[in-house]
Every structure is written in C-alpha cells, then in structure tokens.
Amino acid sequence: MIKKLYKKNKKLFISGFIGLLIILIIVGNIFRDDSEVINVVTEKIGRQTIIQKVNASGKIQPEREVKISATSSAIIDSITVVEGEYVKKNQHLISLDRKQLQANVDQVTSAVRSASARVKQDKANRERVERIYEQGLASDQELEAAQAAYEISKSQLDQSRASLLVSQDALDKARLVSPQNGIVTKINKEVAEMAMGGMFSLDVLMIIADLSRMEVIVDVNENDVVSISIGDTSEIEIDAYIDTVFYGVVSEIALIAETSNFGSQEQVTNFKVKVRMLDVPPNIRPGMSATANIITEVRNNALAIPIQSLTVREYGSENKLFGEENSKKWEKDDEPDNNSKKKELEELVFIIADKQGGVQRDGEVSEVKNLKENKFKRGSQFVHIRPVKVGISSETHYELLNGLEENDLIVIGNYKAVSKELKHNMQVSTEEDDKD
C-alpha cells in the first residue's frame, strides 16, 4: 500500500514539475524581447575646423647642390678644403697636375707660330704671282694655285688658334674653384688619385651644397597628388628632431610618375613633390629622413562626424533586416527600374532614436516593410540608418555636407558594431561619451 502511494505521488510530482517548466517557457517567450541589444558609444554632432592633409615620406636635400668635376684627366696635386668647410664663390678647391696640360699648350702655341709663318710665306707668294701674271709671265693655273695655298694656310692658322684656346682653357681649369657659396658636403678623391675627365663620364670630385636652403623631396601617391598645388603649406617632421614640427611650402610637383614593382600586384605609382623648408634647423644634414603633411584643404566651423562613425550598407538595407522571408519579399516587390539600387552601397551613420521607424533619405522618410512587432521596455533606444554626404577629411573627422543637423546624436563605436552588427531599428544601449 505504501509503495503504491509513493509511486502515485512521484508521478504527480514529475507531472507538476514538467507543467511548471512549460508554463515558465511560455511566459518567458511572451515577455521576451526578441531584439538583440548591443552596447554602443554615442556623440553629438558639433562644429570644428577640418584640415585635410596628404602624408608622404622622403629625404631632405639642399635646394642647390653642385658637383665639381674635371674637364680633362689629370692627377690631383692638392685639395685645399675639407668636408664640412664653408667656402665662398670662386674660392680655390682643387689643383690638378699641370705638366701635361702645359705641354699641350706649348705644343699648340708652336703650331700657331708655324701656321702664322706659313700664312706670311703664302701671302708673299700669291702677291708675286699676281704681279707677274699682270705682266703676262704667269699662267692662270699658277695664279689659282698661289691663291689656294694662301687660303689653306689661313685656315690652318685659324685651326691652330682654336686648338690653343681649348688647351689654354683646359690648363686654366686645372685649378678648380667653387661656383657658389656653400658647404663642402662630400670629397670623393684623395691627393695623387686620377681625376677622370670627359664629356660623357665625368668623375665627381667634390660636392658643394647650400645648406641654408633645404627642401624635402617626398613620394606622393597618384591618388593624392591631384589635390596638391604649388604653394600649399606643409608640416615637416624630421626623424632626427623628435617632437618638433617645421613648416614649408610646396615648390615643385613632378609631371612624370615613377612606378615601382611594375606589372605586379605591389605596383605603386608615385610623383616626386618638393617642399621648401621655411626655417632650416641647425646641424641639419642632407639625406635625413622626413615626413611632410601637406595641407590641401581647410574648412572652418564645419559640421563634422568622427571617421569611425561612417560606414556603408547596401541601398535599402532597412527592408532586409528581419529574416530571409522579408528580404525575398522586398526584392520581389521592387520595381524593375530600381534593380540597380539593390547592389549599390550608400554611406551612412547610425543615429539614436526613441522608437522604430523609417529611413530619412533625400528629405523623405521611407516606409519599412514588414516591421516586426516587439514589446520593448519604456525608455528603450534604437538606431536608425541615416544616409549622409561627406566632404574633405582630417585625421579624425569628416566634413558633413548634408544628412544630419548639429547636436544630432550618432553612434561612433564600437568598431565592430558600426561596421557589421548594427541594423536599422535595432535596439541598443548607450554609454555617456563625455569628451568635454
């Protein structure tokens, strides 16, 4: 008897427990909020100055740099300066061995004297033949030969004199002088070494540079160079001068591109841009690494949104958010002439709203199809898609052209939520993002 009562009570207990569990599940489903609540960071839209910059890296070089070379081959006799020394224009720098050059001058000088004597002789012979020709004692052939000999000797004299000028110039240039004021930045030869001269393979002996006027030569990508103009202001950061900003202006923009890794996936097309430094710091050296932040556009008192708040979604995505059935229905109900918009992407931000609704696009609020009814707690917050148009950008903000008003509350984080997770009319929870 006791066993039967125990078995009966046990069955009733199990049945009651199962029933209670089912009731709890039903009640939970009734009052459950089906929306996915994501915690986001918000910020009010304000006004500020937007400064667009083009960032590029390069090397510091003198604006004017002269390479000293010899015009003829000779042994170096002496070098009168050292690296780092300041020199003035026409100051003596290098002396080359003059023996062979002097011998060339002497030889050509002798050839000039011989040619001059030949001219006198041929001139006298011509005059003699002309006199006897007038007396009828010389033939036409003899007269013509005398005149031709005189003209040839004059031509040879002119050639000898030209050779003398060349030889004398080479001798004079055995003494190399500075063509400008500046610093000796490099000496490539030593005394007793051969200085190789020639028209096509000059041997650089020394480099003179004016270090008081420097420029930064940077490589600018083809996508950015179109926004740069001559005279644009630039902030210059030199690796050797930590936490110091110098200023310069764009002085030259290359017309021809330089391409690296041509034909590969890593192909890069850049243009050389020269930025003249306004204030040259002391002890600066050619070849130092530097970065130029070229200011291309400035917008004062402009509406601005943080860069991280801007994202993209497919056009009309507000109707594709609540299940696969609604997504298919939206595609079916679309007009044929709107098919192109299905795959278009639009730039947008997410704004905070106190209720679900449509999307404000081009001044009109769209109707969201098949909006799913949910029961939300009082004070719940939602995000709405808001298509926007942006202008220039700084390192942290975009210029806002239209789509939002000042003091509108927008979502600026987190990155994963803005870029992937957030959807139109999704419920969110917000945090105070006080940056004052």
SULDA-V383161 format. One line per field, one symbol per residue. ss: DSSP state (~ for helix, > for strand, _ for the rest). phi: phi as a letter, one per 20 degrees, with the letter a starting at -180 (. if undefined). burial: I if it has 9 or more other C-alpha atoms within 8 Angstrom, else O. A space follows every 10 residues. Layout:
ss: ???
phi: ???
burial: ???
//
This chain:
ss: _~~~~~~~~~ ~~~~~~~~~~ ~~~~~~~~~~ ~______>>> >>>>_>>>>> >>>>>>>>>> >>__>>>>>_ ___>>>>>>_ _____>>___ _>>>>>__~~ ~~~~~~~~~~ ~~~~~~~~~~ ~~~~~~~~~~ ~~~~_____~ ~~~~~~~~~~ ~~~~~~~~~~ ~~~~~~~~~~ ~~__>>>___ _>>>>>>___ ___>>_____ ___>>>>>>_ ___>>>>>>> >~~~~_____ __>>>>>>__ ____>>>>>> >>>____>>> _______>>> >>>>>>>___ ________>> >>>>>>>>>> >>>>>>~~~_ >>>>__~~~_ ___~~~~~~~ ~~~__~~~~~ ~~~_>>>>>> >>>______> >__>>_____ __________ >>>>>>>_>> >>>___>>>> >>______>> >>>_~~~~~~ ~____>>>>> >_____
phi: .fffffffff ffffffffff ffffffffff efeffeedec dcbefcdaed decdebdace cffccddece ecfaffebce ccfneecdfm ffdcddfdff ffffffffff ffffffffff ffffffffff ffffenecef ffffffffff ffffffffff ffffffffff ffefdecfeb frdfebcecd gneeeedrfd cfdfebcdce eecdbddded fffdffeecg nffcedddgf dflcddcbcf dbcfededdd lgndfefcdc cfcddffece ffmfcfnffb cddeedbcce lefccfgfee bccfgmffed ddofffffff fffffffdgf ffdfdcfbcd decebfaede clncefeefl ffecedffnf dcddfcfccd dfcefccdfe eaobdfmfec edaefffffc efcgmffcdd cfdfdf
burial: OOOOOOOOOO OOOOOOOOOO OOOOOOOOOO OOOOOOOIOI IIIIIIIIII IIIIIIIIII IIIOIOIIII IIIIIIIIIO OOIOOOIIIO OIIIIIIIOO IIOIIOOIIO IIOOIIOIIO OIIOIIOOII OIIOOOOIOO OIIOOIIOII OOIIOIIOOI IOIIOOIIOI IOIIIIIIOI IIIIIOIOOO IOOOIIIIOO OIIIIIIIII IOIIIIIIII IIOIIOOIII OIIIIIIIOO OOOOOIIIII IOIOOOIOIO IOOOOOIIII IIIIIIIOOI OOOOOOOIII IIIIIIOIIO OIIIIIOIII IIIIIOIIII IIOOOIIOOI OOOOOOOOIO OIOOOIIIII IIIOOOOIII IOOOOOOIOO OOOOOOOOOI IIIIIIIIII OIIIOOIIII IOIOOIOIII IIIOOOIIIO OIIIIIIIII OOOOOO
//
